[in-house]
Amino acid sequence: MTIMIILLVLSACCGTLLSLAFGSDPIWWFLLRAVLLWAGAFVVLTLLFFLVLLIISSAVDKKKPVTRVHHGYRRVTAEVMRFILLLGRVRVHAEGIDRVDTEKPFLLVANHRSNFDPFTAMQAFKGTELVYICKPSIFNIPIAGGFAHLCGFLSLNREDNREGLKTILRAIDILSEEQTSVAVYPEGTRNKTEKTLLPFRAGAFSMAKRAGVPIVVVCTEHTEDVAHRFLLKRTDVNFKVLDVIMPEQFADLHTTEISDRVHAQMEAYINRSERN
């Protein structure tokens, strides 16, 4: 929102000044010209803004491990995500956030339908720092890859068990020592099928179990519609916290039991929502 306001103010100033530069004209023509120039200035400034982000991102050495994350990178990333949602006419309806103690770390688990899912979570949990566990290809995306690295997001290579274990252990350290929340999609990949949910990878829940943090169970709906409606039509995305499972509630459970419980919760909610 901050980025959008800044760009709008700068665009309005540019549009007005450029319109004044054309000399005296009837007021209606002056206003029309100012609006057209404002729109053009907004497009140009937005493109320049993303060009700056691209330059910063391109300079990032992604092979160099991030040992200390500057919180400013996460704030900038969250603002950019919100800006993109505004540009794309995406409205996030968050429900149940008040059930989560955002002052303490937690493991966020959610269904995965779109690349816009993390954008939605960042919007719903404003002010909460989330470290995402991503597939390696995310870090190759222009702009997004560099900032994901700067934010301390973790790459999980599911084809290399040793590297995968290192990522899980790093996530446990982040939850336990850095007091930063971690988000993961236990399906492991986007669900592009007609199924309600893909099978869960139970290992994702070992992070909460070993770090002793709550599991925040979330369901996101309609993010799969954002890409083909972007800019053209408004998309209403639902983001609902289904449950907050405290550590004492799963201390004696195996990770597969926790996984089955969360999968059943999500599946029941999605099926009920589709019927309604």
Salt bridges, closest charged atoms under 4 A:
ASP25 OD2 - ARG33 NH1 2.85
GLU79 OE2 - ARG82 NH2 3.04
GLU95 OE2 - LYS240 NZ 2.96
ASP117 OD2 - HIS112 ND1 2.73
GLU129 OE1 - HIS71 ND1 3.00
GLU129 OE1 - ARG74 NH1 3.03
GLU163 OE2 - LYS166 NZ 3.38
GLU178 OE2 - ARG170 NH2 2.73
GLU224 OE1 - ARG113 NE 3.97
ASP225 OD2 - HIS222 ND1 3.96
ASP236 OD1 - HIS93 NE2 2.71
ASP236 OD2 - ARG234 NH2 3.07
ASP243 OD1 - ARG99 NH2 3.70
ASP243 OD2 - ARG261 NH2 3.35
GLU267 OE1 - HIS263 ND1 3.96
